[in-house]
Structures are given as structure tokens and as C-alpha cells.
Amino acid sequence: MSVKIDPFHAMTISKVAHDLKAAGASIIHMEFGQPSTGAPAAAIAAAHQMLDTEAMGYWQSAGLKARIAKLYADRYGVTVTPDQVQLTCGASPALVLALSSAFEPGEVIAMARPGYVAYRNTVKAMHLRAQEIPCGADVGFLLTAQALAELDPAPAGVIIASPANPTGTITPKAELQAIVKVCRERGIRIISDEIYHGLSYVEPAHSMLEFEPNAYVINSFSKYFSMAGWRLGWLISPPDRIETSNAYMSNLFLTPPSLAQHAGLVAMDETQELEGHLDTYRTNRELLLDAMPRLGLTRIAPPDGAFYIYADIGHLTNDSLRFCEQLVRDTGVCTAPGVDFDPVDGARFMRFSFAVSTAEVREALARLEPWFKDRASRGAP
Ligand SMILES: Cc1ncc(COP(=O)(O)O)c(C=O)c1O
């Protein structure tokens, strides 16, 4: 039986933006979490060279697996063997692999609400059941150990995301340790989505592997490495699940693109260029945080990492989808409605992505300020 899953509403707003652009409007795309910069220059150069010399067959780069394993030693001081690293076409298939190789159909997977739209939809598509835990302003937009301890019965698994999407919130080390403790006691398998690692503005995010070597960890070249369209990511499987993950990977997806693997290996050492993107995001974040009170947006999630600001717009609307559509029609600034991330309270939230240039952020703010002032002057919805 096919499972019904929700559409991605930001696509609807984005389509409006693209139609407006085709009709000549000036559009600033702040709806999706994707860097506007391309892959590092050296990675692109390597790809050009590979196109001329390589046959591009099915391939899993042993060099890239070893380099990713080294990242865990260098960045977190944990040991990951290259065999544990499964190269995938981005974090999305890595999530499919983790869910399908770790759980039985019908089992319950807990996750934060608000959260990345694909968690609940992928869980449903895998014939698992999503249990959303409300993680609003009252708990600092964090999925806590206490909330997991209170679930009755215990879920089979939990998805932890730090930094999180749509909030950017980083789970502190002590909370991650407490989560691991509860999960061990209650037999809950952890999937940790670490796709926004490397993009932190307050404290570096910790890998779940520092505290739980048996966690599944997913990551990607789409964010920090600025290679979203190359479709490359990875899954770290617990040592006793490597064979199962390999079997699922080779049957469901075979391999990620060879070209992306060659380029990705080079990208991993382009630290100077990649840290330059982080400097841009840091500036953009500060500009936006400074402007939020002038937009009347004072209730926002802690934007510790990633490149998002998730703001409560409940004083202006109870329909974030229509609100974001009106905003893009009036100003050309395209944003994501909260309903994508939170089916319960998302109608009163919106998300700004600041993975654009600083010039675009400045221009967006010049358009947003008068628009939000005008909306506020019209009073509550
Ligand atoms: C939290 C999170 N996880 C996973 C993904 C999927 O990324 P990709 O498949 O491009 O690696 C995204 C994309 O925006 C995301 O925000």
C-alpha cells in the first residue's frame, strides 16, 4: 500500500518566485538551505580533469572513505573505520539507508517538531511511524533527554539533529550525553543528522559518535562543502550493521556519482575557501539578527549554527504559507513557511535562509523592513 506524504510547501513559494522572476521581478532566494557559492575551485578543476581521463563506472572511492574516517579523528577525536563509511548520493539516501537497515516496518521513530520536513515523510515512506515531540520556545527548541525519557512506550529510534533545521539550534554536549544515557537505558537506536557540522557560530557541534559509537550518523557535501547539486554524502553505520547497510546501499542506490566522489575528495582539503563561506554566513547572520527587532520579530529560535533564522510571526498571521507567498509577491524576498517544519504550530512561523551573499541580505532587509512595518500597523490577524 502506498503511503501518503506531505508536499514541500517552500517549493510552492519558490515556484511563485521563479514565475515572478521570469516576468522580470528581482528575486532574492532565502527559501532553501543551499549555499549560493559553488563547489571549491580546486574540486571543480579536478572534476574537469577527471572527465577527460576517467571512464566513470560504478565506484566507491576508497580514498574518500578513508578521508572521511580521518575527519572524525581530526574534528572529534573518535575512531571510525573506512568500512563504516558508506558513500551515498547526499544525506537524503543516507537517512533512507539508516532507517531501512535499522528498523522493522511499523516501529516508531521519534523526532523534534519543528524539524526537517523529510524526517517525518521519509519515516512514513519507509512504513515506519513518526512520533513528533513538541520542541518549541519553552524548551529552547531542543529535543531533550527528559522528553525522550517520558515517551511511553519507548520509541525504537530517534533522529537527533544538531545544528537543527529549521532552527539552527545546537544541542549542548551535556544534553547529548543525557540523550545517550536515556537511549541506552530504553533501547532506543540513535540516528544523528550532522549535515550542518562545520557551520557553527557559537560553539562547535559535537558528533554523537563521541558519546555513542553505535549511533548511525548521516552527513553530506551539500552544506559546509557547498556541493548540494553534486549529490554526495555519507552514512556511518555501527560496526555490527556495516553488512546490512552495504546490502541496502548496493541494492537501492548502487553508488553515488563517480565525478562527485573525485571532486568531494579534493573539496575536503579546501579549508580556506570553505571557511570564507562561513565568514559570509557569520556576517549575514549578524545583519539579520540586528534587523529582527526592526522587523518586529523578537521571538526567534537560537541560531547557533546552520544558516537559518526561525521566527515566530504569530502576531502577524495564522497562515504562514499565505504570508510567505504575499511577501514574495510584494518584495521579491522568498522565504520558507513554518508549516513545512511543523504541522501543528508552523502556521505561525517562517524561516529565513542566509546562505546567500551579504549584498543580497542587505537588499532583502531594505525590502523587508517597510513591508513588516506595514503589516504590523494593520494589527493582529
Ligand atoms: C537537516 C537536513 N538533513 C538532510 C538534508 C538533505 O540533504 P542532502 O540530501 O542534500 O545531503 C537537508 C537538506 O536541506 C537538511 O536540511
PDBQT file of the ligand as one rigid body, heavy atoms in Angstrom, charges set to zero:
ROOT
HETATM    1  C1  LIG A 401      18.614  18.641   8.222  1.00  0.00    +0.000 C 
HETATM    2  C2  LIG A 401      18.792  18.151   6.820  1.00  0.00    +0.000 A 
HETATM    3  N1  LIG A 401      19.098  16.855   6.628  1.00  0.00    +0.000 NA
HETATM    4  C3  LIG A 401      19.245  16.357   5.387  1.00  0.00    +0.000 A 
HETATM    5  C4  LIG A 401      19.116  17.160   4.265  1.00  0.00    +0.000 A 
HETATM    6  C5  LIG A 401      19.284  16.534   2.901  1.00  0.00    +0.000 C 
HETATM    7  O1  LIG A 401      20.443  16.993   2.276  1.00  0.00    +0.000 OA
HETATM    8  P1  LIG A 401      21.166  16.302   1.056  1.00  0.00    +0.000 P 
HETATM    9  O2  LIG A 401      20.360  15.146   0.602  1.00  0.00    +0.000 OA
HETATM   10  O3  LIG A 401      21.295  17.369   0.015  1.00  0.00    +0.000 OA
HETATM   11  O4  LIG A 401      22.513  15.900   1.549  1.00  0.00    +0.000 OA
HETATM   12  C6  LIG A 401      18.816  18.513   4.418  1.00  0.00    +0.000 A 
HETATM   13  C7  LIG A 401      18.644  19.390   3.257  1.00  0.00    +0.000 C 
HETATM   14  O5  LIG A 401      18.320  20.560   3.352  1.00  0.00    +0.000 OA
HETATM   15  C8  LIG A 401      18.648  19.016   5.741  1.00  0.00    +0.000 A 
HETATM   16  O6  LIG A 401      18.351  20.302   5.981  1.00  0.00    +0.000 OA
ENDROOT
TORSDOF 0
